Amino acid sequence: MDVERLMRLKGTVQATQAESAPAGGQGLIAAYSRIRIEVAEAVGAELADELARLFPAELATSGRPWKAQAEEAETLLAQIAGWLDGIIEAAVAAEEKAKQTGFR
């Protein structure tokens, strides 16, 4: 797993959250879709099922007003950032353990 790519994606999520404005609902929804696709590619088949369960490709609020969709996208982006944190921490811990045991 490419930890550096996951860290960049987490940074992208955080920047998207920081830059989202109330009027940027459509942009936030589009960003969620793009980021989710990138995360899916980055975590690969190993975590594909978990990603699909936690972060649906289609928003539950799809078809509702933009504000509702944007709020859902914002929540999911925050959750993706936390999920990526966990994956990054686990990968770094595994790498450290491998170094300590002499495997790499």
N, CA, C and O atoms as CSV, one atom per row, in Angstrom:
chain,resi,resn,atom,element,x,y,z
A,1,MET,N,N,0.849,-1.179,0.000
A,1,MET,CA,C,0.000,0.000,0.000
A,1,MET,C,C,0.895,1.242,0.000
A,1,MET,O,O,1.892,1.304,0.719
A,2,ASP,N,N,0.532,2.199,-0.793
A,2,ASP,CA,C,1.315,3.424,-0.952
A,2,ASP,C,C,0.900,4.432,0.122
A,2,ASP,O,O,-0.059,5.185,-0.053
A,3,VAL,N,N,1.639,4.434,1.237
A,3,VAL,CA,C,1.310,5.303,2.371
A,3,VAL,C,C,1.410,6.775,1.982
A,3,VAL,O,O,0.608,7.597,2.426
A,4,GLU,N,N,2.383,7.099,1.163
A,4,GLU,CA,C,2.533,8.494,0.747
A,4,GLU,C,C,1.309,8.966,-0.037
A,4,GLU,O,O,0.851,10.095,0.140
A,5,ARG,N,N,0.787,8.109,-0.893
A,5,ARG,CA,C,-0.429,8.468,-1.655
A,5,ARG,C,C,-1.604,8.655,-0.698
A,5,ARG,O,O,-2.391,9.589,-0.850
A,6,LEU,N,N,-1.720,7.766,0.283
A,6,LEU,CA,C,-2.805,7.896,1.255
A,6,LEU,C,C,-2.681,9.207,2.031
A,6,LEU,O,O,-3.686,9.854,2.322
A,7,MET,N,N,-1.469,9.591,2.361
A,7,MET,CA,C,-1.257,10.853,3.081
A,7,MET,C,C,-1.643,12.048,2.200
A,7,MET,O,O,-2.235,13.017,2.675
A,8,ARG,N,N,-1.300,11.963,0.915
A,8,ARG,CA,C,-1.695,13.048,0.001
A,8,ARG,C,C,-3.216,13.134,-0.118
A,8,ARG,O,O,-3.786,14.225,-0.139
A,9,LEU,N,N,-3.859,11.984,-0.196
A,9,LEU,CA,C,-5.327,11.979,-0.286
A,9,LEU,C,C,-5.952,12.551,0.980
A,9,LEU,O,O,-6.926,13.300,0.912
A,10,LYS,N,N,-5.396,12.202,2.121
A,10,LYS,CA,C,-5.901,12.760,3.382
A,10,LYS,C,C,-5.757,14.278,3.373
A,10,LYS,O,O,-6.657,14.996,3.808
A,11,GLY,N,N,-4.615,14.765,2.874
A,11,GLY,CA,C,-4.414,16.207,2.751
A,11,GLY,C,C,-5.428,16.840,1.809
A,11,GLY,O,O,-5.910,17.945,2.060
A,12,THR,N,N,-5.748,16.151,0.738
A,12,THR,CA,C,-6.758,16.632,-0.208
A,12,THR,C,C,-8.113,16.736,0.465
A,12,THR,O,O,-8.831,17.720,0.285
A,13,VAL,N,N,-8.461,15.720,1.239
A,13,VAL,CA,C,-9.734,15.735,1.970
A,13,VAL,C,C,-9.770,16.917,2.925
A,13,VAL,O,O,-10.759,17.649,2.975
A,14,GLN,N,N,-8.703,17.105,3.676
A,14,GLN,CA,C,-8.669,18.197,4.649
A,14,GLN,C,C,-8.735,19.557,3.962
A,14,GLN,O,O,-9.405,20.463,4.457
A,15,ALA,N,N,-8.057,19.711,2.845
A,15,ALA,CA,C,-8.110,20.973,2.115
A,15,ALA,C,C,-9.510,21.221,1.563
A,15,ALA,O,O,-9.994,22.352,1.566
A,16,THR,N,N,-10.151,20.168,1.093
A,16,THR,CA,C,-11.515,20.295,0.582
A,16,THR,C,C,-12.459,20.749,1.691
A,16,THR,O,O,-13.313,21.609,1.480
A,17,GLN,N,N,-12.293,20.164,2.868
A,17,GLN,CA,C,-13.139,20.549,3.997
A,17,GLN,C,C,-12.883,21.994,4.394
A,17,GLN,O,O,-13.822,22.738,4.678
A,18,ALA,N,N,-11.633,22.391,4.416
A,18,ALA,CA,C,-11.272,23.749,4.839
A,18,ALA,C,C,-11.760,24.801,3.856
A,18,ALA,O,O,-12.100,25.918,4.246
A,19,GLU,N,N,-11.793,24.439,2.580
A,19,GLU,CA,C,-12.154,25.406,1.549
A,19,GLU,C,C,-13.635,25.398,1.187
A,19,GLU,O,O,-14.091,26.254,0.430
A,20,SER,N,N,-14.387,24.439,1.720
A,20,SER,CA,C,-15.797,24.376,1.341
A,20,SER,C,C,-16.551,25.549,1.952
A,20,SER,O,O,-16.362,25.899,3.117
A,21,ALA,N,N,-17.384,26.128,1.156
A,21,ALA,CA,C,-18.205,27.256,1.581
A,21,ALA,C,C,-19.668,26.868,1.392
A,21,ALA,O,O,-19.970,25.970,0.607
A,22,PRO,N,N,-20.567,27.526,2.091
A,22,PRO,CA,C,-21.979,27.188,1.949
A,22,PRO,C,C,-22.465,27.189,0.505
A,22,PRO,O,O,-23.313,26.378,0.131
A,23,ALA,N,N,-21.933,28.091,-0.299
A,23,ALA,CA,C,-22.360,28.165,-1.701
A,23,ALA,C,C,-21.686,27.100,-2.561
A,23,ALA,O,O,-22.039,26.935,-3.729
A,24,GLY,N,N,-20.721,26.379,-1.998
A,24,GLY,CA,C,-19.963,25.411,-2.774
A,24,GLY,C,C,-20.498,24.001,-2.692
A,24,GLY,O,O,-19.733,23.047,-2.834
A,25,GLY,N,N,-21.783,23.840,-2.468
A,25,GLY,CA,C,-22.381,22.524,-2.295
A,25,GLY,C,C,-22.125,21.560,-3.434
A,25,GLY,O,O,-21.744,20.412,-3.211
A,26,GLN,N,N,-22.333,22.022,-4.649
A,26,GLN,CA,C,-22.124,21.150,-5.802
A,26,GLN,C,C,-20.661,20.749,-5.921
A,26,GLN,O,O,-20.353,19.612,-6.278
A,27,GLY,N,N,-19.769,21.671,-5.624
A,27,GLY,CA,C,-18.344,21.373,-5.671
A,27,GLY,C,C,-17.947,20.349,-4.623
A,27,GLY,O,O,-17.112,19.482,-4.880
A,28,LEU,N,N,-18.538,20.448,-3.454
A,28,LEU,CA,C,-18.254,19.507,-2.374
A,28,LEU,C,C,-18.738,18.107,-2.731
A,28,LEU,O,O,-18.066,17.116,-2.445
A,29,ILE,N,N,-19.888,18.035,-3.347
A,29,ILE,CA,C,-20.446,16.743,-3.771
A,29,ILE,C,C,-19.549,16.119,-4.842
A,29,ILE,O,O,-19.252,14.926,-4.795
A,30,ALA,N,N,-19.124,16.931,-5.801
A,30,ALA,CA,C,-18.236,16.437,-6.855
A,30,ALA,C,C,-16.895,16.013,-6.265
A,30,ALA,O,O,-16.324,15.004,-6.680
A,31,ALA,N,N,-16.388,16.781,-5.297
A,31,ALA,CA,C,-15.113,16.447,-4.664
A,31,ALA,C,C,-15.208,15.104,-3.943
A,31,ALA,O,O,-14.278,14.300,-4.006
A,32,TYR,N,N,-16.323,14.858,-3.262
A,32,TYR,CA,C,-16.489,13.571,-2.573
A,32,TYR,C,C,-16.389,12.427,-3.576
A,32,TYR,O,O,-15.701,11.437,-3.326
A,33,SER,N,N,-17.065,12.559,-4.695
A,33,SER,CA,C,-17.042,11.496,-5.706
A,33,SER,C,C,-15.634,11.257,-6.237
A,33,SER,O,O,-15.195,10.113,-6.355
A,34,ARG,N,N,-14.930,12.337,-6.555
A,34,ARG,CA,C,-13.566,12.203,-7.088
A,34,ARG,C,C,-12.614,11.609,-6.047
A,34,ARG,O,O,-11.826,10.712,-6.349
A,35,ILE,N,N,-12.699,12.120,-4.830
A,35,ILE,CA,C,-11.813,11.640,-3.764
A,35,ILE,C,C,-12.098,10.179,-3.458
A,35,ILE,O,O,-11.167,9.401,-3.248
A,36,ARG,N,N,-13.360,9.796,-3.430
A,36,ARG,CA,C,-13.713,8.406,-3.143
A,36,ARG,C,C,-13.117,7.465,-4.195
A,36,ARG,O,O,-12.622,6.389,-3.861
A,37,ILE,N,N,-13.167,7.869,-5.446
A,37,ILE,CA,C,-12.580,7.058,-6.527
A,37,ILE,C,C,-11.073,6.914,-6.316
A,37,ILE,O,O,-10.525,5.820,-6.454
A,38,GLU,N,N,-10.410,8.010,-5.986
A,38,GLU,CA,C,-8.965,7.969,-5.748
A,38,GLU,C,C,-8.619,7.085,-4.546
A,38,GLU,O,O,-7.655,6.321,-4.583
A,39,VAL,N,N,-9.411,7.199,-3.494
A,39,VAL,CA,C,-9.173,6.373,-2.302
A,39,VAL,C,C,-9.366,4.899,-2.649
A,39,VAL,O,O,-8.584,4.052,-2.218
A,40,ALA,N,N,-10.395,4.594,-3.416
A,40,ALA,CA,C,-10.646,3.204,-3.818
A,40,ALA,C,C,-9.444,2.641,-4.577
A,40,ALA,O,O,-9.034,1.505,-4.338
A,41,GLU,N,N,-8.887,3.425,-5.482
A,41,GLU,CA,C,-7.714,2.979,-6.230
A,41,GLU,C,C,-6.509,2.814,-5.313
A,41,GLU,O,O,-5.722,1.882,-5.477
A,42,ALA,N,N,-6.365,3.722,-4.346
A,42,ALA,CA,C,-5.199,3.693,-3.458
A,42,ALA,C,C,-5.223,2.510,-2.495
A,42,ALA,O,O,-4.176,1.927,-2.211
A,43,VAL,N,N,-6.393,2.151,-1.993
A,43,VAL,CA,C,-6.458,1.048,-1.018
A,43,VAL,C,C,-6.601,-0.303,-1.701
A,43,VAL,O,O,-6.344,-1.338,-1.086
A,44,GLY,N,N,-7.007,-0.305,-2.961
A,44,GLY,CA,C,-7.083,-1.539,-3.731
A,44,GLY,C,C,-8.104,-2.534,-3.207
A,44,GLY,O,O,-8.975,-2.205,-2.402
A,45,ALA,N,N,-7.966,-3.759,-3.690
A,45,ALA,CA,C,-8.929,-4.825,-3.379
A,45,ALA,C,C,-8.934,-5.188,-1.905
A,45,ALA,O,O,-9.945,-5.638,-1.366
A,46,GLU,N,N,-7.791,-4.987,-1.262
A,46,GLU,CA,C,-7.648,-5.355,0.154
A,46,GLU,C,C,-8.715,-4.708,1.041
A,46,GLU,O,O,-9.235,-5.346,1.956
A,47,LEU,N,N,-9.035,-3.456,0.772
A,47,LEU,CA,C,-9.998,-2.729,1.603
A,47,LEU,C,C,-11.234,-2.274,0.820
A,47,LEU,O,O,-11.995,-1.436,1.306
A,48,ALA,N,N,-11.437,-2.808,-0.366
A,48,ALA,CA,C,-12.542,-2.385,-1.225
A,48,ALA,C,C,-13.905,-2.610,-0.578
A,48,ALA,O,O,-14.774,-1.741,-0.653
A,49,ASP,N,N,-14.101,-3.761,0.053
A,49,ASP,CA,C,-15.398,-4.040,0.684
A,49,ASP,C,C,-15.682,-3.076,1.830
A,49,ASP,O,O,-16.794,-2.569,1.971
A,50,GLU,N,N,-14.667,-2.835,2.637
A,50,GLU,CA,C,-14.842,-1.907,3.763
A,50,GLU,C,C,-15.154,-0.508,3.262
A,50,GLU,O,O,-16.030,0.171,3.798
A,51,LEU,N,N,-14.434,-0.078,2.229
A,51,LEU,CA,C,-14.677,1.235,1.637
A,51,LEU,C,C,-16.121,1.334,1.136
A,51,LEU,O,O,-16.799,2.331,1.381
A,52,ALA,N,N,-16.582,0.306,0.441
A,52,ALA,CA,C,-17.941,0.316,-0.117
A,52,ALA,C,C,-18.995,0.375,0.983
A,52,ALA,O,O,-20.013,1.050,0.833
A,53,ARG,N,N,-18.758,-0.324,2.077
A,53,ARG,CA,C,-19.730,-0.311,3.183
A,53,ARG,C,C,-19.765,1.040,3.891
A,53,ARG,O,O,-20.835,1.543,4.232
A,54,LEU,N,N,-18.604,1.615,4.106
A,54,LEU,CA,C,-18.524,2.862,4.870
A,54,LEU,C,C,-18.820,4.110,4.045
A,54,LEU,O,O,-19.408,5.071,4.540
A,55,PHE,N,N,-18.402,4.080,2.774
A,55,PHE,CA,C,-18.479,5.279,1.941
A,55,PHE,C,C,-19.130,4.948,0.607
A,55,PHE,O,O,-18.434,4.619,-0.353
A,56,PRO,N,N,-20.455,5.030,0.534
A,56,PRO,CA,C,-21.162,4.652,-0.696
A,56,PRO,C,C,-20.787,5.552,-1.872
A,56,PRO,O,O,-20.494,6.737,-1.710
A,57,ALA,N,N,-20.807,4.956,-3.043
A,57,ALA,CA,C,-20.510,5.726,-4.252
A,57,ALA,C,C,-21.579,6.787,-4.489
A,57,ALA,O,O,-21.284,7.888,-4.954
A,58,GLU,N,N,-22.819,6.443,-4.165
A,58,GLU,CA,C,-23.920,7.396,-4.336
A,58,GLU,C,C,-24.382,7.868,-2.958
A,58,GLU,O,O,-24.577,7.069,-2.042
A,59,LEU,N,N,-24.548,9.159,-2.836
A,59,LEU,CA,C,-24.998,9.729,-1.569
A,59,LEU,C,C,-26.426,9.273,-1.262
A,59,LEU,O,O,-27.257,9.157,-2.163
A,60,ALA,N,N,-26.696,9.020,-0.004
A,60,ALA,CA,C,-28.043,8.639,0.426
A,60,ALA,C,C,-29.037,9.769,0.171
A,60,ALA,O,O,-30.233,9.536,0.002
A,61,THR,N,N,-28.522,10.990,0.146
A,61,THR,CA,C,-29.367,12.165,-0.063
A,61,THR,C,C,-29.484,12.550,-1.545
A,61,THR,O,O,-30.033,13.603,-1.870
A,62,SER,N,N,-28.978,11.710,-2.427
A,62,SER,CA,C,-29.042,11.988,-3.860
A,62,SER,C,C,-30.487,12.261,-4.267
A,62,SER,O,O,-31.401,11.525,-3.895
A,63,GLY,N,N,-30.677,13.326,-5.034
A,63,GLY,CA,C,-32.020,13.698,-5.462
A,63,GLY,C,C,-32.674,14.715,-4.538
A,63,GLY,O,O,-33.687,15.319,-4.892
A,64,ARG,N,N,-32.101,14.904,-3.367
A,64,ARG,CA,C,-32.620,15.908,-2.430
A,64,ARG,C,C,-31.932,17.240,-2.720
A,64,ARG,O,O,-31.043,17.296,-3.571
A,65,PRO,N,N,-32.322,18.308,-2.034
A,65,PRO,CA,C,-31.687,19.616,-2.278
A,65,PRO,C,C,-30.157,19.556,-2.089
A,65,PRO,O,O,-29.637,18.739,-1.330
A,66,TRP,N,N,-29.465,20.450,-2.805
A,66,TRP,CA,C,-28.009,20.483,-2.776
A,66,TRP,C,C,-27.461,20.578,-1.365
A,66,TRP,O,O,-26.448,19.954,-1.045
A,67,LYS,N,N,-28.125,21.356,-0.516
A,67,LYS,CA,C,-27.613,21.551,0.854
A,67,LYS,C,C,-27.549,20.218,1.597
A,67,LYS,O,O,-26.563,19.940,2.280
A,68,ALA,N,N,-28.568,19.408,1.476
A,68,ALA,CA,C,-28.583,18.111,2.157
A,68,ALA,C,C,-27.475,17.211,1.617
A,68,ALA,O,O,-26.801,16.516,2.378
A,69,GLN,N,N,-27.297,17.232,0.305
A,69,GLN,CA,C,-26.246,16.423,-0.301
A,69,GLN,C,C,-24.860,16.918,0.117
A,69,GLN,O,O,-23.965,16.120,0.396
A,70,ALA,N,N,-24.694,18.238,0.156
A,70,ALA,CA,C,-23.405,18.813,0.543
A,70,ALA,C,C,-23.078,18.479,1.996
A,70,ALA,O,O,-21.928,18.188,2.326
A,71,GLU,N,N,-24.081,18.520,2.855
A,71,GLU,CA,C,-23.852,18.175,4.268
A,71,GLU,C,C,-23.436,16.708,4.408
A,71,GLU,O,O,-22.549,16.381,5.195
A,72,GLU,N,N,-24.077,15.839,3.647
A,72,GLU,CA,C,-23.702,14.425,3.690
A,72,GLU,C,C,-22.284,14.236,3.154
A,72,GLU,O,O,-21.488,13.506,3.745
A,73,ALA,N,N,-21.969,14.888,2.044
A,73,ALA,CA,C,-20.626,14.781,1.459
A,73,ALA,C,C,-19.579,15.280,2.441
A,73,ALA,O,O,-18.512,14.680,2.571
A,74,GLU,N,N,-19.873,16.362,3.124
A,74,GLU,CA,C,-18.932,16.917,4.109
A,74,GLU,C,C,-18.700,15.937,5.258
A,74,GLU,O,O,-17.566,15.751,5.700
A,75,THR,N,N,-19.760,15.320,5.734
A,75,THR,CA,C,-19.645,14.324,6.803
A,75,THR,C,C,-18.821,13.131,6.333
A,75,THR,O,O,-17.933,12.665,7.047
A,76,LEU,N,N,-19.116,12.641,5.137
A,76,LEU,CA,C,-18.383,11.491,4.608
A,76,LEU,C,C,-16.907,11.821,4.380
A,76,LEU,O,O,-16.042,10.973,4.597
A,77,LEU,N,N,-16.619,13.034,3.950
A,77,LEU,CA,C,-15.222,13.422,3.762
A,77,LEU,C,C,-14.474,13.433,5.091
A,77,LEU,O,O,-13.322,13.005,5.159
A,78,ALA,N,N,-15.120,13.920,6.143
A,78,ALA,CA,C,-14.496,13.902,7.475
A,78,ALA,C,C,-14.236,12.464,7.912
A,78,ALA,O,O,-13.195,12.165,8.498
A,79,GLN,N,N,-15.179,11.586,7.627
A,79,GLN,CA,C,-15.014,10.180,7.997
A,79,GLN,C,C,-13.918,9.520,7.166
A,79,GLN,O,O,-13.166,8.692,7.680
A,80,ILE,N,N,-13.823,9.878,5.895
A,80,ILE,CA,C,-12.754,9.332,5.053
A,80,ILE,C,C,-11.391,9.757,5.604
A,80,ILE,O,O,-10.457,8.957,5.642
A,81,ALA,N,N,-11.283,11.012,6.028
A,81,ALA,CA,C,-10.013,11.488,6.592
A,81,ALA,C,C,-9.626,10.651,7.809
A,81,ALA,O,O,-8.467,10.264,7.955
A,82,GLY,N,N,-10.587,10.374,8.675
A,82,GLY,CA,C,-10.312,9.546,9.849
A,82,GLY,C,C,-9.955,8.123,9.471
A,82,GLY,O,O,-9.057,7.526,10.066
A,83,TRP,N,N,-10.647,7.578,8.493
A,83,TRP,CA,C,-10.394,6.214,8.031
A,83,TRP,C,C,-8.992,6.124,7.437
A,83,TRP,O,O,-8.257,5.174,7.705
A,84,LEU,N,N,-8.628,7.116,6.630
A,84,LEU,CA,C,-7.284,7.143,6.059
A,84,LEU,C,C,-6.226,7.236,7.154
A,84,LEU,O,O,-5.173,6.605,7.065
A,85,ASP,N,N,-6.512,8.022,8.181
A,85,ASP,CA,C,-5.599,8.108,9.324
A,85,ASP,C,C,-5.320,6.729,9.905
A,85,ASP,O,O,-4.170,6.369,10.156
A,86,GLY,N,N,-6.381,5.967,10.113
A,86,GLY,CA,C,-6.233,4.628,10.671
A,86,GLY,C,C,-5.419,3.715,9.778
A,86,GLY,O,O,-4.584,2.951,10.261
A,87,ILE,N,N,-5.653,3.791,8.490
A,87,ILE,CA,C,-4.907,2.958,7.538
A,87,ILE,C,C,-3.433,3.360,7.526
A,87,ILE,O,O,-2.549,2.504,7.518
A,88,ILE,N,N,-3.180,4.660,7.525
A,88,ILE,CA,C,-1.802,5.160,7.526
A,88,ILE,C,C,-1.083,4.714,8.803
A,88,ILE,O,O,0.045,4.224,8.745
A,89,GLU,N,N,-1.736,4.883,9.948
A,89,GLU,CA,C,-1.133,4.477,11.219
A,89,GLU,C,C,-0.829,2.981,11.238
A,89,GLU,O,O,0.238,2.574,11.697
A,90,ALA,N,N,-1.745,2.168,10.750
A,90,ALA,CA,C,-1.530,0.719,10.716
A,90,ALA,C,C,-0.371,0.364,9.790
A,90,ALA,O,O,0.439,-0.504,10.115
A,91,ALA,N,N,-0.288,1.024,8.650
A,91,ALA,CA,C,0.797,0.740,7.700
A,91,ALA,C,C,2.147,1.150,8.274
A,91,ALA,O,O,3.129,0.424,8.123
A,92,VAL,N,N,2.205,2.298,8.925
A,92,VAL,CA,C,3.454,2.766,9.532
A,92,VAL,C,C,3.858,1.824,10.667
A,92,VAL,O,O,5.033,1.483,10.797
A,93,ALA,N,N,2.901,1.406,11.483
A,93,ALA,CA,C,3.193,0.474,12.585
A,93,ALA,C,C,3.709,-0.852,12.044
A,93,ALA,O,O,4.654,-1.419,12.593
A,94,ALA,N,N,3.104,-1.347,10.979
A,94,ALA,CA,C,3.544,-2.611,10.377
A,94,ALA,C,C,4.955,-2.471,9.817
A,94,ALA,O,O,5.767,-3.390,9.927
A,95,GLU,N,N,5.242,-1.321,9.220
A,95,GLU,CA,C,6.575,-1.082,8.677
A,95,GLU,C,C,7.615,-1.028,9.799
A,95,GLU,O,O,8.703,-1.591,9.677
A,96,GLU,N,N,7.270,-0.351,10.884
A,96,GLU,CA,C,8.173,-0.269,12.028
A,96,GLU,C,C,8.426,-1.652,12.630
A,96,GLU,O,O,9.559,-1.985,12.979
A,97,LYS,N,N,7.386,-2.438,12.747
A,97,LYS,CA,C,7.522,-3.787,13.280
A,97,LYS,C,C,8.417,-4.630,12.377
A,97,LYS,O,O,9.256,-5.394,12.855
A,98,ALA,N,N,8.230,-4.483,11.075
A,98,ALA,CA,C,9.054,-5.229,10.121
A,98,ALA,C,C,10.517,-4.827,10.248
A,98,ALA,O,O,11.403,-5.678,10.167
A,99,LYS,N,N,10.780,-3.533,10.446
A,99,LYS,CA,C,12.152,-3.069,10.621
A,99,LYS,C,C,12.773,-3.656,11.880
A,99,LYS,O,O,13.940,-4.046,11.882
A,100,GLN,N,N,11.983,-3.717,12.958
A,100,GLN,CA,C,12.490,-4.229,14.231
A,100,GLN,C,C,12.803,-5.713,14.157
A,100,GLN,O,O,13.720,-6.191,14.824
A,101,THR,N,N,12.052,-6.435,13.358
A,101,THR,CA,C,12.275,-7.878,13.235
A,101,THR,C,C,13.226,-8.220,12.105
A,101,THR,O,O,13.539,-9.390,11.882
A,102,GLY,N,N,13.689,-7.199,11.388
A,102,GLY,CA,C,14.653,-7.423,10.327
A,102,GLY,C,C,14.072,-7.701,8.963
A,102,GLY,O,O,14.809,-8.031,8.033
A,103,PHE,N,N,12.758,-7.577,8.820
A,103,PHE,CA,C,12.109,-7.782,7.517
A,103,PHE,C,C,11.762,-6.440,6.937
A,103,PHE,O,O,11.500,-5.476,7.657
A,104,ARG,N,N,11.765,-6.392,5.626
A,104,ARG,CA,C,11.372,-5.132,4.986
A,104,ARG,C,C,10.776,-5.402,3.663
A,104,ARG,O,O,10.380,-4.470,2.963
